[in-house]
Amino acid sequence: LVGKPVILIPSPNVAEDHQTKNALALTTRNAAVLLPDNKIVTHLVQETMALVSDSRRKSELSENISKMVARNADIRIAEQVIKLINK
């Protein structure tokens, strides 16, 4: 929602690996960086420093993730919950 560049580290310990699937939805659209949990010790600092020092990449990630934002998602979800309750 805030359009910041992110490095996503999905937990491998969740049902059906849904965090990785969600992260891939962003990384395949060049809207985030994906770093597998088993790589954080060896690659997190390197990936972070590379991203911090690359203004073009940060801008690109920010722009792409901003395009994916569902504005007012909280209101839309609440409306759907209320509809379900009233059925």
N, C-alpha and C positions, 0 to 999 in steps of 0.2 A: 504494500500500500504506500510506503514511503519512498519507493523507488531506489533503494540503496543496493549497491552490489553486494552479493553474499557468496560465502563458501558454505555449502551444505554438507554436513557429515551425518548421513542417515544411520540410525542405530540398526545393527544387524539382529537385534534381539526382540523384534516386534513381529506380530502375526503377519504372515504372508509377505514380509519384507515391503510393506506398503510405503514406508518412508523413502526407500530407494526409488520406488515407482513414482512417487510424488516429485522427488528430486529430479528424476529423468525428464519429467514433463517440463521442467524449467531449463535444464541443461541442454536438451535437444533443441530448444528455441534460443539458445545462447543468451539466457536470462539469469544464469547462475553458474557457479563452479561446483562440481561434485567431487568430493574427496571421500573415498571409502574409509570406514572406521579403522580398518586394519592398516591404513597408510598414514594415520595422523602423527604418529611418533616420528616417522621419517620424512614426511612431506608437508606438514601443516605450516611450519615457519616459512619454508621455501615458497609455498603457494600464496601465503598471506603477503609476504614481502613482494613477490612478483606482482600481485594484484594492486597493492598499495602504491607501487612505483609506476604503474602503467595507467596514466590518465585516460588514454583512448579506450582501453579495455573496461575501466570502471564506468566510463560514460556509456559505452555500448551495452554493458550489462544493465545499468540503470534504465536506459531507454527501453530495452527489451522487456525487462520485468515490469515496468510501468504499463506497458501495453496489455499485460495479462491481468491487471487488477480488476476485480469485480467490485465496483463502487457500490456502496450501501449494502454490502453483502449481509451485514448484521440485520438490517431491516428486512431484507428479502427473506432471510432464513426465519426470522420471527413471524413474518406474515404467513409463511408456509406452515409453521408449527401451529399458529392460531387456526388456520384453515383445517388442519388435521384434528385439532381439539374439538372444533365445532361440527364435525361430521357426525 
